[in-house]
Amino acid sequence: MRLFAIPLLLPLLLPAPAIAEENGVRAFAPCRACHSLDPAERNLPGPNLSGVIGRAVGGAAEFDYSPVLRKARDEGVRWDANRLEAFLADPAAMFPGLWMSMRGIEDVAERQALVKFLEDPSSR
């Protein structure tokens, strides 16, 4: 077997959860510039994302959110998997005036892998 064929066979050799976890880790990599999943890590440009699923939008007490996210928090809006996936598709469309500069993740599978990674702490 030629060496270049191994990457093509990798999905057949790894169980589906392992592939999903790897995709989630890879999808989160650009987020690490501003966000952490370590609950103890603070003072980053973006809020800590540990436990984001189920948390109020704009709900990390130590972070200074943009007015649009503070308004969502005051209205009781919470992060769930569907809302997070829609947000990751186009953050500025969901929350016009958002201070975050990320344009969005076009690839549906990548967004879903990232949401799954964020909602399942055991995958890290």
C-alpha positions as CSV (number, residue, x, y, z in Angstrom):
1,M,0.0,0.0,0.0
2,R,1.3,3.4,-0.9
3,L,1.8,5.9,1.9
4,F,-0.4,8.5,0.3
5,A,-3.4,6.1,0.6
6,I,-3.3,6.1,4.4
7,P,-5.1,9.5,4.8
8,L,-7.9,8.1,2.6
9,L,-8.2,5.1,4.8
10,L,-8.1,6.9,8.1
11,P,-11.9,7.5,8.3
12,L,-12.4,3.7,7.9
13,L,-9.9,3.0,10.6
14,L,-11.0,5.5,13.2
15,P,-14.4,5.2,14.9
16,A,-16.9,8.0,14.1
17,P,-16.6,9.7,17.5
18,A,-12.8,10.0,17.2
19,I,-13.2,11.7,13.8
20,A,-15.8,14.1,15.1
21,E,-13.6,14.9,18.1
22,E,-10.6,15.6,15.8
23,N,-12.8,17.8,13.6
24,G,-14.0,19.7,16.6
25,V,-10.5,20.3,17.9
26,R,-9.4,21.5,14.5
27,A,-12.5,23.8,14.1
28,F,-11.7,25.3,17.5
29,A,-8.1,26.1,16.7
30,P,-8.7,29.6,15.3
31,C,-10.9,30.4,18.2
32,R,-8.0,29.9,20.6
33,A,-6.6,33.3,19.6
34,C,-9.4,34.9,21.7
35,H,-11.2,32.2,23.7
36,S,-10.2,29.4,26.1
37,L,-12.0,26.3,27.3
38,D,-10.0,26.2,30.5
39,P,-12.4,27.6,33.2
40,A,-9.4,29.1,35.0
41,E,-8.1,31.0,32.0
42,R,-9.3,34.7,32.0
43,N,-8.2,38.0,30.6
44,L,-8.4,37.0,26.9
45,P,-9.8,39.2,24.1
46,G,-13.0,37.0,24.1
47,P,-15.0,35.4,26.9
48,N,-14.2,32.0,28.3
49,L,-16.2,29.3,26.4
50,S,-16.1,26.6,29.1
51,G,-19.7,25.6,29.7
52,V,-21.0,28.0,27.0
53,I,-23.9,25.6,26.1
54,G,-26.8,26.4,28.5
55,R,-25.2,29.7,29.6
56,A,-26.9,33.1,29.0
57,V,-25.7,34.9,25.9
58,G,-23.3,37.5,27.3
59,G,-23.3,35.6,30.5
60,A,-19.6,35.2,31.5
61,A,-19.5,37.6,34.5
62,E,-15.9,38.6,34.1
63,F,-16.2,39.7,30.5
64,D,-17.2,43.1,29.0
65,Y,-19.6,42.3,26.2
66,S,-20.8,44.4,23.4
67,P,-24.2,46.2,24.0
68,V,-26.0,43.8,21.7
69,L,-24.9,40.8,23.7
70,R,-25.7,42.5,27.0
71,K,-29.2,43.2,25.6
72,A,-29.6,39.5,24.6
73,R,-28.5,38.5,28.2
74,D,-31.0,40.9,29.7
75,E,-33.7,39.4,27.5
76,G,-32.9,35.9,28.8
77,V,-31.4,34.5,25.6
78,R,-29.4,31.3,26.2
79,W,-26.9,29.4,24.2
80,D,-28.0,26.0,22.9
81,A,-26.6,23.9,20.1
82,N,-28.9,25.3,17.4
83,R,-28.4,28.9,18.4
84,L,-24.6,28.5,18.6
85,E,-24.5,26.9,15.2
86,A,-26.6,29.7,13.7
87,F,-24.3,32.2,15.4
88,L,-21.2,30.5,14.0
89,A,-22.6,30.7,10.5
90,D,-23.0,34.5,10.6
91,P,-22.3,36.1,14.0
92,A,-23.0,39.7,12.8
93,A,-26.3,38.7,11.2
94,M,-27.5,37.2,14.5
95,F,-26.2,40.1,16.7
96,P,-25.6,43.3,14.6
97,G,-23.1,45.5,16.3
98,L,-21.2,42.6,17.8
99,W,-17.6,43.4,18.7
100,M,-16.2,40.1,17.6
101,S,-14.6,40.2,14.2
102,M,-15.1,36.6,13.1
103,R,-17.0,36.4,9.8
104,G,-18.5,33.0,10.3
105,I,-17.9,29.4,9.4
106,E,-19.4,28.5,6.0
107,D,-18.9,24.8,6.1
108,V,-21.9,23.1,7.8
109,A,-19.9,20.0,8.9
110,E,-17.2,22.2,10.5
111,R,-19.8,24.3,12.4
112,Q,-21.5,21.1,13.7
113,A,-18.2,19.6,14.7
114,L,-17.3,22.8,16.6
115,V,-20.7,22.9,18.4
116,K,-20.4,19.2,19.3
117,F,-16.9,19.9,20.7
118,L,-18.1,22.8,22.7
119,E,-21.1,21.0,24.2
120,D,-19.3,17.8,25.1
121,P,-16.5,18.5,27.6
122,S,-15.5,14.8,27.5
123,S,-14.4,15.3,23.9
124,R,-11.5,17.5,25.0
